[in-house]
């Protein structure tokens, strides 16, 4: 699925060093499918010991319903390398995560699965954490986030990852798109080998 623009309110989770076991607990890693993982996102925080929803957890508040942008604390996605973490975030409905930094493996897994990790300057990030529920527009093509009031902030992204997200493909899809060029090269190479023979 192509990633172009996202216009959504945010939900803020102002906790640093959220690791992948908190995002999706190890007991849910037996599956090889994304289906149902969103139901278990942050489950040990979202639910109380009796199984009821924790009304104090940010994602459980009525204002968070439908939010597609999660604003988190520093060093999001640290810990183990489980790909289930971005799967769970996507299945829950998030399309982008905003932080000041991401664990490298989580960031790579997120990009490969169509989830956009955005690194924001600390001053802007602090505002977004403070004002949970504000509307943002994320434009991947221009690598910008438009804040309330029209202020635009640029964010960095690896060019190859950006191309894959915009095209809605992974690395294999990218290679398959090169098939005509590869076939032309191989045909030319075969012709030159036959000429030399």
N, C-alpha and C positions, 0 to 999 in steps of 0.2 A: 504494500500500500504506500503510495507516494506521500511524503511529508512536505507540505507547502507552507501553509500558515495555520496558526492556532490562535483563536480568540476565545479567551476563557477567564473566569475568575480564578484566583489562586486559593490554595489552602496551605497554611504555614505549619511546619513541624519543627520548631526551634530547638533541635537537639543535635549536638555535634557527635561525630563518630558513630553514626548509625551503621551497624554492620549487617551483612547479608543474612545472618541468622535472625536478626530482628525483623528484617524485611519479609523473609519467608523462612519459617523454622525448618530445621533439618528433617523433621518427621513428615514433611510434605514433599520431599525430594524423590520419592519413588516413582513418580510419574514422568513420562517423556513427552507429555502433552501440556500445552499452556492452559487447556480448559479447566476452569474451576480454581485456578491458583489465585485469582483476584479475591476470592472469598476468604482466603487465608492470609492476605496481606496484613502485616503488622498485627497478626491475630492475638498474640499474647499481650499486646497493648490495647487493642480495640475491645477485647472482651474481659470481663471480670471472671474470677474463679468459678462463679456459678453459671457461666455461659452467657450471661446477659451483656449487652453492649455497655461499655464504659462511657458515660455521658460526658466525661471531662476530656476524653481523647479527641484531638482536633478533627480527625476524619469522621467522627461520629456526630459532630454538631450539624444541625440542619443547614447552616450557611455553607458547609463544605460540599453539599450534594451537587454533583455534576461538575465539580472542578476538574479540569484537565491538566492543571499546572501545580506541581508540588514544590514548595519552597522549603528547603531543609537547611540544617546546620552544616558546619564545615566537615570535610572528609567523609562524604556520604558514600556508602557502599563498600566500606572497608571490610576486612575479614576474608572469608573463603571466596572462591571464584565462581560460585554457583550461578549458572545462567538463569535459573529459576527466579532470581531476584528481579531482573527487568521484565521477565515474563509476567510475574505477579503484578508489578506496577502497571504494565500495559493492560492486563486483563481487568484490573480494577477500573481503568478508564483514563489513566494519566498518559499524556503524550509528551510532556517535557518535565524535567526536574531542574530546579535552579538552586545552586549552592555556590560557595566560594571555592570549593575543590571537591574532586571525586577520586576515589581509589581507581588506579589505572585499569585493573581487570574489569571492575564493574563498568567503568566508562566504555571500554571496548565492547563488552557484552551488550550494553544498552544501545550503542550505535548500530551494532549488527542486527539488533532486533527492532529497530524503528522507534526507539525511545531516545529523545534528544536531551542529553545532559548539557546544561548551560552554566558556564562559569561567569559569575557577575562580580564586579568590583565590590569591595567590602561595604562601602557607604551605601550603594544602591541595595545590596543584599540586606543590610540592616533595616532599610525602609520597608522592603518587601516582607521581611519577617514580622515587622511591627504591625503592618497593615494587611493582615490576612483577609482574603476575600476581595481584593481589588481586581479590576479587570486589566488584563494585559493582552497585547497582540505580539505574537512571535512570528517573524518572517524569516524563514531559513535561507531563502535565496539572497537576501540582503544582509543576513546575519545580524538582525536587529530585534530588540525587544522594545516595544512602544509602551511606555508607562502611562498611567492616568495623567491627563493634562497635556499629552502629546510629546513628552520628552522621549527621545530615542537613545538607546544604549546599544552599542555593538558588542558582539561576543565572538570569541574565536572558535573555529572548528577545523578539523583536518579536512583538506580539500577532497580526498577520496571518499571519506565518510559522508561528507556533504553531498557529493554526486550520487552516491548509493541511496541516501535518504530521499533526495529529490526525485530519483528515478523509481524508488520503491523496490530496490533490488538488494541482494546481498553480494558477497564476493563471487559466488558461483554464478549468479545472474549476470554480474558484470563480465565475467569471462565468456559466458554464452553469447553476450551481445557482441563480443569481438570475433565471433565465428566467421563472418564473411571476410574480415581482414586476415584471419589466420589461414583460411582456405585459399585466398588469393596469394598469400606468401608461399604456402606449400606448393601451389601450382607453379608459381614462378621458379621456386627452388628446384622442383622436379624437372622443369624445362631446362634449366641451366645445367643440371647434372647430366641429363640426356645429351646435351650439346657437347659437354666435355668428353663423354664416352665416345 
